[in-house]
Amino acid sequence: MLAALLTTVLWAVSAVSGSRSARLVGGTEANFWRLVFATALLGVWAHSFGQGLDGVSFPLFLCSGIVGVGADFFLFQSYPLLGARLTLLIIQCGAALTGAAMEWLWQGTRLTG
């Protein structure tokens, strides 16, 4: 429960601060420094409270992170052009469609009424 709440709060903070930083220094540089900061925090968390790089799920998290880097690149490039609200609306709607398509391709689950 705490992890879900923390994720929600950090996503909201990222949307507000990401839009401002993308306008100030550019989308690519803002995204780069955000990823450096997030990697450092996640590394400290994983090695302090988790199993570090030895976890069974590490390869899945690594693949998820690689896909996330691509999505974040487009997110930060669109902040200065569209603004935070419209950008996040498009990203959230696209994430649901992408998730449904990936589940259909990967697991064969079909959406029904």
Buried (B, 14 or more C-beta within 10 A) or exposed (E): EEEEEEEEEEEEEBBEEBBEBBBEEBBEEBBBEBBEEBEEEEEEEBEEEEEEEEEEEBEEEEEEBEEBEEEBBBBBBBBBEBEBEEBBEBBEEEEEEEEEEEEEEEEEEEEEE
